[in-house]
Amino acid sequence: MTSSAQQISNTLQHKITQEINNKGSISFARFMEMALYHPGLGYYSAGLKKFGKEGDFITSPELGSLFAQSHAQLFQPVLEKHDDAVIFELGAGMGSFCHDLLLALDKLDQLPQAYWILEVSADLKHQQQQKIAQLPNHLADKVMWLDGLPEQPFNGVIFGNEVLDALPVEVFRYQNNEYHRLMLKNDNDLLSESWQPFSSELAQQLNDKKLNLPNGYRSEFIPNLNQWLTSVTTQLQSGLIWWVDYGYGAPAYYHPQRNEGTLVCHQRHEANFNPYQSVGLQDITAFVDFTHVAECLSNLDCEVKGFGTQADVLMAAGIDKLLQPEGDFVDYYQLASEMKQLMLPTEMGEKFKVLAATKNHKGDISGFENNRLYDL
Ligand SMILES: C[S@@+](CC[C@H](N)C(=O)[O-])C[C@H]1O[C@@H](n2cnc3c(N)ncnc32)[C@H](O)[C@@H]1O
């Protein structure tokens, strides 16, 4: 670790301790928010390398262009319905999905009118801008970075890959028929965990899940997800909402045996379960409860149309047809290895799921011939 990275981490830890000292304690969700997104210091906000071999993890769009090319096929039927179609991507990482999707849609002669990106990290926004600048002008000119959620109505596609898992979560414990909220205190300059009652609003969000949990069960949920999804989808007049992430439906997510929750940290391609180490230098994420996402969307005049594994959805998009032995052996080997990582059950194929919903959209959508809505 470089000394500047260590300095950033020390400053961030100091800020977190200061806030705890001012307030007495902070929730785990607030800790996660600061650790990941504190301006200039958080994991996603400081300029450290996060994606790829020299980073901490790799995402599907960063493996190569097969993921985006498949999505061009999946989005085409919706885009062709709208002359003014917009693709609105949240959390665009290094900008690779946008870059490769626009190239693929150009080949299909199905370009959207505009491509909007909402990115909370100033550092990643800068990297996205550099990536998009490599596109031909007629594609690069379509991309616009929003300062906040869309304020004007639009038709088209809302998309996010590995964004929901990056939203701060509340950690709860179920003990003696009550939910307790994980709070963090300062114990001689070390973070220590303690449990407090939830506010009635957050307790309600947990009670609404109607979980049947054993005593001592610990897990997570995204607080106020309903509000967040409302603001993300409210301006969509007609189109598709498409989330890709690791997660499960609620029965598997809150399975009695998953009694330690799903929180996981990544640093240098190794997973660990200690969010309090290397603060700001490691990713902290939680798996996604897709039932919760589906329920929120259903309450927002959206129709949940599909829930499937990444492998099933990419296969339905015809990803196998993209593996043409055209280039030299090295090209082919690289494509085959990318395909394996996207599709194999032991890699990303089964762990990652796709949840798709439509709003005021007539007709079927692609990708869910093996529909698995029953898992939600
Ligand atoms: C794990 S990365 C995934 C990046 C990219 N989608 C990919 O697949 O490579 C999570 C991304 O979501 C962004 N993010 C987190 N919370 C967000 C929010 N509320 N709105 C928009 N972007 C967000 C992060 O800054 C980061 O770009």
The ligand as a MOL file (V3000), in Angstrom:
LIG
                    3D

  0  0  0     0  0            999 V3000
M  V30 BEGIN CTAB
M  V30 COUNTS 27 29 0 0 0
M  V30 BEGIN ATOM
M  V30 1 C -19.2450 -1.8300 -8.0820 0
M  V30 2 S -19.2170 -0.3700 -9.0100 0 CHG=1
M  V30 3 C -19.8910 -0.9440 -10.5680 0
M  V30 4 C -19.4670 -0.0820 -11.7270 0
M  V30 5 C -19.9580 -0.4750 -13.1100 0
M  V30 6 N -21.3890 -0.4520 -13.2050 0
M  V30 7 C -19.4080 -1.8030 -13.5290 0
M  V30 8 O -20.1850 -2.7640 -13.6150 0
M  V30 9 O -18.2040 -1.8950 -13.7830 0 CHG=-1
M  V30 10 C -20.5150 0.6110 -8.3220 0
M  V30 11 C -20.7350 1.9150 -9.0390 0
M  V30 12 O -21.9210 2.5340 -8.5730 0
M  V30 13 C -21.6580 3.8980 -8.2590 0
M  V30 14 N -22.7160 4.3340 -7.3190 0
M  V30 15 C -22.9040 3.9660 -6.0510 0
M  V30 16 N -24.0090 4.5230 -5.5330 0
M  V30 17 C -24.5740 5.2510 -6.5310 0
M  V30 18 C -25.7350 6.0660 -6.6300 0
M  V30 19 N -26.5390 6.2610 -5.5830 0
M  V30 20 N -26.0040 6.6500 -7.7980 0
M  V30 21 C -25.1830 6.4730 -8.8660 0
M  V30 22 N -24.0580 5.7380 -8.8150 0
M  V30 23 C -23.7580 5.1170 -7.6720 0
M  V30 24 C -20.2210 3.8420 -7.7790 0
M  V30 25 O -19.5870 5.0630 -7.7070 0
M  V30 26 C -19.6430 2.9230 -8.8650 0
M  V30 27 O -19.4500 3.5930 -10.0790 0
M  V30 END ATOM
M  V30 BEGIN BOND
M  V30 1 1 1 2
M  V30 2 1 2 3
M  V30 3 1 2 10
M  V30 4 1 3 4
M  V30 5 1 4 5
M  V30 6 1 5 6
M  V30 7 1 5 7
M  V30 8 2 7 8
M  V30 9 1 7 9
M  V30 10 1 10 11
M  V30 11 1 11 12
M  V30 12 1 11 26
M  V30 13 1 12 13
M  V30 14 1 13 14
M  V30 15 1 13 24
M  V30 16 1 14 15
M  V30 17 1 14 23
M  V30 18 2 15 16
M  V30 19 1 16 17
M  V30 20 1 17 18
M  V30 21 2 17 23
M  V30 22 1 18 19
M  V30 23 2 18 20
M  V30 24 1 20 21
M  V30 25 2 21 22
M  V30 26 1 22 23
M  V30 27 1 24 25
M  V30 28 1 24 26
M  V30 29 1 26 27
M  V30 END BOND
M  V30 END CTAB
M  END
